[in-house]
């Protein structure tokens, strides 16, 4: 039985190794995409000596001057020297200088284009142009086969006898090995042991994105059907009438209202302020104390614009259990659901996969050469 597992592992590893190598390399490159984009984007801000960030009301006026309207979101980072983002639509974002209120060019445009291409290769093998059915099929198939490689590899790795000297050789890197073959053998087994769990998580969550049946299973586990992508026509949506502020009451400043939020959530990282109408009596503010992707670390608050305080309780984003599970799986794939530590583990797992494929191909090709020489002899 072990021989069957070996030759299965050997054959499919050689067959799809290069495809998995591409997926591992691009996955490793995407590890810190969000952080890199944010750092590069903030290079557009040039802080003058002694300059102080503008007030939130002044920034809101600058956002309106840049084309924003009530209902659009203005995101304020905790580090007030970073750019201020104003979302005018799903794909329409304006960046403001926090010191002048001027519209900034997106300094991260080139970096985002690079990561966009890397992601297209990672998801669809789209080295040029857009996604294709063929590239998507190859990637999805290679991902499933990689899961099978990991499982057969775990069976082969499993020691026949659990004695520490034997197990130790499979868990730790060894020095003084005589040749490349011995080193590759050692690296292959050690990395397979330490990276098995994160790689299985990455592969299985990737299957959920790749196949509609797997996506349906996630929702079916909670008795739900996947949501439809189609959006209801705008004329069928009836919005609640906004509450208006009495003419005799002067609204509190946005800085004062934001201070009420930050006093409650001292560990905040960013505030998303929904720009209010001039005479609106309420202000919606979303506070995030995570990395922006962790649903459990976000709350939306409704504040009275007269400065009297919070209206109701902070609310988490409303979502069905199935949608929450699907969102968790989405960012479990990249590790971002656990913040920078999760990202790092996912990135190291991708690097481990790269080395595993390299050493596996090296060992496999060497075996084929030895088999050929033996056959000739």
Secondary structure, DSSP 8 states (H G I E B T S, - for coil): -HHHHHHHHHHHHHHHHHHHHHHHHHHHHTTTHHHHHHHHHHTT----TT-----HHHHHHHHHHTT--TT-EEEEESSTTS-EEEEEETTEEEEE-TTT--EE--TTHHHHHHHHHHHHHHHH--SSSS--HHHHHHHHHHHHHHHHHHHHHHHHHS-SS--HHHHHHHHS--S--SSHHHHHHHHHHHHHHHHHHHHHHHHHHHHHHH-HHHHHHHHHTTT-----S----GGG-------B--TT-----HHHHHHHHHHH-TT--EEEEE---TTBSEEEEEEE-SSS--GGGEEEEEEETTTTEEEEEEE-----HHHHHHHHHHHHTTTGGGHHHHHHHHHHHHHHHHHHHHHHHHHHHHHHHHHHHHHH-
